[in-house]
Amino acid sequence: MYIYFFSESEKLVIFLTFKLHNTTNMKFLIPFLLIVFVTSMLSAQKSVPDVDVQDLEGKRVNLKEYTNQGHFTILSFWATWCKPCKTELDAIYEIYPDWQDEFGVELVAVSIDDSRTSRKVIPMVEQKNWPYTILTDSNQNVQRALNFRSIPQTFLVNKEGQIIYSHNGYTPGAEYELEDKMRAAMME
């Protein structure tokens, strides 16, 4: 049931563990697979998945196109019913022009509102006057691909399209931690 939330390498480890549990070499195989799995998870930076979403006009666009532009991109996953999501996007709104000047960053806010609540996205964006690129993912395809379960979920993507930072939830001041991460990444 929850297999959708596992990456392909995690699925392989689970499959092999269940399939090979009766073999005599299992005591050697499990530690080997575990080492391979952990090493691959620690060494690989995650890139933005090649997943289609929709813009506010209903046109299908690929999320990767928004993150391979040679500048920092913030991907913020939110919904109209999520108060912490709106609070975070409002807090960023106050300092976003400064971020654009200093870091050349673009914020892409991806709504995960489903078909019942998606009609509220455009009125809310217009009311809030958010200057962000707004996309919708009503089937939560990106959420599954990036393996997160709750929102707000924010990712910082570097100039090469690699996710270099993520956080879940919102507490006041979290936007300054995001700013610090951009500043540190510029120094590298």
Phi, psi and omega per residue, in radians:
M1 nan -0.762 -3.103
Y2 -1.675 0.182 -3.084
I3 -1.061 -0.423 3.111
Y4 -1.049 -0.475 -3.053
F5 -1.493 -0.041 -3.139
F6 -1.687 2.535 3.065
S7 -1.269 2.980 -3.129
E8 -1.101 -0.693 3.130
S9 -1.179 -0.647 3.085
E10 -1.135 -0.712 3.115
K11 -1.083 -0.686 3.133
L12 -1.109 -0.781 3.130
V13 -1.089 -0.767 3.127
I14 -1.083 -0.807 -3.138
F15 -1.038 -0.875 -3.109
L16 -1.131 -0.652 3.121
T17 -1.081 -0.800 -3.137
F18 -1.256 -0.670 -3.088
K19 -1.223 -0.660 -2.979
L20 -1.810 0.231 -3.028
H21 -1.115 -0.332 -3.122
N22 -1.712 -0.021 -3.105
T23 -1.345 2.691 -3.122
T24 -1.262 -0.430 3.141
N25 -1.547 0.172 -3.083
M26 -1.064 -0.611 -3.113
K27 -1.130 -0.358 3.072
F28 -1.679 -0.558 -3.069
L29 -1.243 -0.765 -3.104
I30 -1.065 -0.859 3.108
P31 -1.058 -0.653 3.115
F32 -1.095 -0.846 3.133
L33 -1.102 -0.663 3.116
L34 -1.110 -0.746 3.107
I35 -1.110 -0.793 3.118
V36 -1.065 -0.774 -3.123
F37 -1.097 -0.875 -3.111
V38 -1.115 -0.751 3.128
T39 -1.069 -0.755 -3.132
S40 -1.171 -0.618 3.133
M41 -1.216 -0.654 -3.088
L42 -1.382 -0.553 -3.021
S43 -1.545 -0.389 -3.043
A44 -1.664 2.253 2.963
Q45 -1.424 2.490 -3.115
K46 -1.524 2.371 3.078
S47 -1.791 2.882 3.125
V48 -1.180 2.325 -3.088
P49 -1.216 2.694 3.113
D50 -1.502 1.385 -3.026
V51 -2.243 2.433 3.086
D52 -1.482 2.437 3.036
V53 -2.297 -3.013 3.119
Q54 -2.156 2.552 2.982
D55 -1.475 -3.123 -3.059
L56 -1.229 -0.246 3.056
E57 -1.554 -0.027 3.127
G58 1.574 0.074 3.139
K59 -1.380 2.357 3.104
R60 -1.297 2.273 3.103
V61 -2.358 2.726 3.133
N62 -1.653 2.236 -3.096
L63 -1.028 -0.606 -3.123
K64 -1.053 -0.541 3.123
E65 -1.060 -0.492 -3.109
Y66 -1.475 -0.191 -3.073
T67 -1.986 -0.074 3.117
N68 -1.891 0.883 -3.059
Q69 -1.883 0.100 3.129
G70 1.389 0.332 3.077
H71 -2.516 2.945 3.064
F72 -1.138 2.522 3.043
T73 -2.299 2.351 3.005
I74 -1.820 2.161 3.037
L75 -1.789 2.042 -3.138
S76 -2.039 2.056 3.137
F77 -1.689 2.254 -2.987
W78 -2.603 3.074 3.040
A79 -2.629 2.723 -3.102
T80 -1.119 -0.482 -3.113
W81 -1.545 -0.021 -3.042
C82 -1.734 1.780 -3.114
K83 -1.072 -0.798 3.103
P84 -1.066 -0.565 3.106
C85 -1.090 -0.845 -3.115
K86 -1.162 -0.654 3.106
T87 -1.096 -0.749 3.125
E88 -1.114 -0.828 -3.132
L89 -1.130 -0.603 3.062
D90 -1.165 -0.712 3.128
A91 -1.129 -0.717 3.109
I92 -1.165 -0.608 3.135
Y93 -0.907 -0.680 -3.098
E94 -1.138 -0.579 -3.063
I95 -1.969 0.007 -3.088
Y96 -1.027 -0.749 3.101
P97 -1.040 -0.651 3.086
D98 -1.146 -0.715 3.105
W99 -1.103 -0.706 3.128
Q100 -1.101 -0.714 3.119
D101 -1.171 -0.810 -3.045
E102 -1.368 -0.715 -3.009
F103 -1.974 -0.202 -3.067
G104 1.131 0.552 -3.035
V105 -1.452 2.625 2.981
E106 -2.118 2.322 3.073
L107 -1.751 2.205 3.081
V108 -1.973 1.951 -3.122
A109 -1.696 2.033 -3.072
V110 -1.860 1.962 3.114
S111 -1.383 2.332 3.063
I112 -1.848 0.348 3.080
D113 -0.993 2.407 3.121
D114 -1.448 -3.076 -3.056
S115 -1.069 -0.458 3.130
R116 -1.285 -0.587 -3.054
T117 -1.947 -0.081 -3.072
S118 -1.117 -0.427 3.128
R119 -1.170 -0.249 3.133
K120 -1.515 -0.182 -3.045
V121 -1.117 -0.955 -3.077
I122 -1.061 -0.848 3.100
P123 -1.024 -0.656 -3.141
M124 -1.187 -0.761 3.133
V125 -1.085 -0.732 3.115
E126 -1.146 -0.723 3.131
Q127 -1.138 -0.726 -3.131
K128 -1.321 -0.379 -3.119
N129 1.057 0.633 3.134
W130 -1.193 2.315 -3.133
P131 -1.521 0.201 -3.041
Y132 -1.416 2.817 2.922
T133 -1.321 2.185 -3.103
I134 -1.933 2.205 3.074
L135 -2.192 2.827 3.111
T136 -2.202 2.535 3.120
D137 -2.414 1.235 -3.023
S138 -1.160 -0.314 3.088
N139 -1.633 -0.004 -3.130
Q140 0.987 0.623 3.122
N141 -1.149 -0.701 3.134
V142 -1.209 -0.688 3.121
Q143 -0.998 -0.771 3.104
R144 -1.175 -0.747 -3.099
A145 -1.133 -0.612 -3.141
L146 -1.620 -0.041 3.020
N147 1.035 0.912 2.977
F148 -2.194 2.715 -3.009
R149 -2.000 -0.440 -3.059
S150 -2.243 2.824 -3.141
I151 -2.181 2.786 -0.009
P152 -1.202 2.506 3.064
Q153 -2.231 2.202 -3.059
T154 -2.184 2.339 3.108
F155 -2.138 2.436 2.994
L156 -1.841 2.170 -3.092
V157 -1.947 2.274 -3.121
N158 -1.387 -3.092 -3.053
K159 -1.156 -0.346 3.129
E160 -1.632 0.056 3.116
G161 1.474 0.270 3.121
Q162 -1.713 2.413 3.076
I163 -1.314 2.090 -3.093
I164 -1.919 -0.165 -3.138
Y165 -2.823 2.561 3.022
S166 -2.586 2.650 2.982
H167 -2.543 2.722 -3.108
N168 -2.113 2.456 -3.131
G169 1.461 3.131 3.096
Y170 -2.516 2.303 2.941
T171 -2.248 2.564 -3.139
P172 -0.942 2.310 -3.113
G173 1.718 -0.186 -3.134
A174 -1.065 -0.476 3.118
E175 -1.124 -0.522 3.124
Y176 -1.321 -0.506 3.019
E177 -1.143 -0.705 3.082
L178 -1.087 -0.737 3.086
E179 -1.059 -0.762 3.106
D180 -1.065 -0.678 3.125
K181 -1.145 -0.675 3.092
M182 -1.151 -0.749 -3.132
R183 -1.087 -0.779 3.130
A184 -1.113 -0.697 -3.136
A185 -1.166 -0.549 3.103
M186 -1.205 -0.485 -3.129
M187 -1.328 -0.373 -3.108
E188 -1.268 nan nan
